[in-house]
Amino acid sequence: MKTDSSKIPTQYSANFTASAGSESRRILIWGVVWTLFFAALFFFKPTLMQRLDFMNYDLLLRNFPNNHSSKELVIIDVDEKSLNRYGQWPWPRYRFAELLDKIEAMNPAVIGLDMFFAEPDRTSAKRLLKDLGETYKIKISMDNLPDAFSDNDQILAKALAGGPFVLGNRFQFKSSEKSSEQCVLHPVKISFIQNISQQWGNACLPESTGVLCNLKMFSENVGSSGFINFSPDPDGMVRRLPLLIQYKGNVYPSLALATVLKFKNLDNLILKKDGNILQSINYKGTAIPVDGRGQMLIKFRNSENKYEYISAADILDRNVSSEKLRGKIVFVGTSAIGLKELLNTPFGQIFPGVEVHATVVDNLLNSDFISIPSWSNGLIMMLILGSGIILSLFIAFRSAAFVFIVMLIFVVGLWLTTQQVFFRTGLFAGTVFPIATVICNYMFLTLLKYRLEERKILLGMSELLLTQDVTIESMANLAEYRDKETGGHIKRTRMYVKLLAEHLKQHDKYKQFLSDENIDMLYKSAPLHDIGKVAIPDNILLKPTKLTNDEVEIMKTHTTIGHDVIESSVRKLGKNSFLTIAAEIALSHQEKWDGSGFPRGLKGEAIPISGRLMALADVYDALTSKRVYKPPFSHTLAVEIIKKGKGTHFDPDIVDAFLEIQDQFRNIAREHADFEEEREALDRDTLIEDLSQDLQKFPARE
């Protein structure tokens, strides 16, 4: 008769081979897709990882070698000492005029003021006496007050007149912000070098809507001024400074740039543009690299190499030698914490604004610049695409350990290359995006490869399990081939065994052995219990009448023969082979609880559980099935016979379990019966006879 074993599903092997063959290609395709995703992300949003680039930039800048400050710059500091000595800020302008006079007397080259005076001094003597008279309704005579001391602003204007001073101002960019009404500013002359003939527009430089400037009397007495605006990055850190701002059609320099122009006696700048994109600001052989908005990256100096600070109190008290300032560029500003002139820079949150201006002047005078080249985005795009595709190829075709080393070398190598290029040339490229691409690609593709490998292993396990099932079924069919009437016996007995085992595992006594895994092995191994019958001669195996004593003894040998056949395979596959339980069942399924069974006469719990389960399943199926030597018995009769064998033939616990689920046994017998005669016999009422003689021969045959 035909069995399911004739339908071996070879498509599993084909699918497994195809899956293994396409794994590398699938990884490569996903790697390319993932790389293109990052490339598109960078193209449309190149600032996505800007914060990480900023962190990398700050780290490199803090460790820049030989990054020393110039000795040609000095900062006169209105510090805490000065405030304690001469009172709170702002000082009366006569006091500040005194400071400027004493600084100028030391013959510095240029004096830049990191401050501006947008309103009249309310502490002037004339104004102060007038305010007192109006407040207290009294008349105060000012006839004897010398004109030279009546107005502090005039005193300061006189101090500024003709000196090498550069005043500060602040441009506004919101219409709601307060602006000065009358300003005298000092624009710078601009000319252009362009690769493409294009008219100057407002797009490349920031344009101001207003300005806070100095009083007219101050501005008219000096020849230079510059804005003191800063332009923090999105994270609030000051890394760059705008050098030029447009206002009402003119272009104005920053305080630092105006100071350098005054120092070099220049009043003209050349802007180099590529189309409408500003490339650099040039003067007298110096090219300042800037971004499209005219902003210059500031090369801050190492914290150990600070500019020389001199307290304003020491200048006023004449405690400073003229040699300290002669011929140098001097900035006047404040580092006092309460005056809110401190900025957040890569070197910390307490960085005086005046030192930022001094640093920019230092950069300009020494042509010591940091720049982000215009081609950096193209380089980053190439790195994203190249590294992503190469890594995908490695992951697809090389081992995980090798790829990890390659990825690590790339990440470290790219970072070190970025560092060395930055240290040697001052060029900075934000390589976080390609590094992130490589790391994310590695993580994603490694996970994908792991999942594909896992799937491959699961497919291999499925094929192995299928091979086990086919092997068991093929071996079992050897016995089936000899006895056509036992075709359904294999299927039914394995189902009976599984049914009994699943019911018994609820008992504490059996649950340790009857795990789901062992029950599955019992189910798979049960069909091999009669494999030894292949060695029994047909004249005995198929004999329709009662066997002789000699024939019974020969029939009994099917247990040892089956065990030996399976055990030879176990020795080759190892003790953990799925055939181990099959060998155990083949040898012990004819043993009896009272020790009267064969081949070894085992008794009680010395009989393996697998053998005890098969003993009952085998007898029930033999009783309810048609054989050449007997008709099928009814289910009721089979149950009574098994009950009669409780404690003698069968394990009492297994019999009790059988009685609790006997209806399920009958359902299996009915559904998988070989003949209609067997189905009809199951529900037939049969008288219980003395079948002790027949029961002695059934086990030997089954």
Secondary structure, DSSP 8 states (H G I E B T S, - for coil): ---GGG---THHHHHHHHHHHHHHHHHHHHHHHHHHHHHHHHHH-TTTTHHHHHHHHHHHHHT-TT----TTEEEEE--HHHHHHH-SSS--HHHHHHHHHHHHTT--SEEEES----S--TT-HHHHHHHHHHHHT-----TTS-HHHH-HHHHHHHHHTTSSEEEEEEEE-STTS---SS------EEEEEESS-----SSSS-B-SEEE---HHHHTT-SEEEE------TTS---EEE-EEEETTEEEEBHHHHHHHHHTT--EEEEEEETTEEEEEEETTEEEE--TTSEEE-----TTS--EEEEHHHHHTT-S-GGGTTTSEEEEE---GGGT-EEEETTEEEEEHHHHHHHHHHHHHTT--BB--TTHHHHHHHHHHHHHHHHHHHHHHS-HHHHHHHHHHHHHHHHHHHHHHHHHH-B---THHHHHHHHHHHHHHHHHHHHHHHHHHHHHHHHHHHHHHHHHHHHHHHHHHH-GGGHHHHHHHHHHHHHHHHHHTTSTTTTTTS-HHHHHHHHHHGGGGGGGGGGS-HHHHT-SS---HHHHHHHHTHHHHHHHHHHHHHHHH-TTSTHHHHHHHHHHTT--TTS--SSS---GGGS-HHHHHHHHHHHHHHHHS-BTTB----HHHHHHHHHHTBTTTB-HHHHHHHHHTHHHHHHHHHHT-SSHHHHHHHT--------HHHHHHHHHH-
